[in-house]
Amino acid sequence: MAITFLDGSSLGLGFFIQALQAGRPIGRIFHSAGVYRFYPGDEPTLGAATLQGQDLDRLKDTIRERYRPGGS
């Protein structure tokens, strides 16, 4: 199942990138202070980012690797 990314936003959360696996949300990427942070699950929790980095494409590749079927 491929991981895809979709730009999104909401009044409460602002701008984010939704990470989807087989069309189902697995988390969100937020950008703040020059760093992209990936928060798994439906709602981000302050300090609960599992992955982060300054390069968005590299972070997306890491998410694809981590959340692929059979991944770690």
Buried (B, 14 or more C-beta within 10 A) or exposed (E): EEBEBEEEEEEEEEEBBBBBBEEEBBBBBBBEEEEBBBBBEEEBEEEEBEBBBEEEEEBBEBBBEBBEEEEE
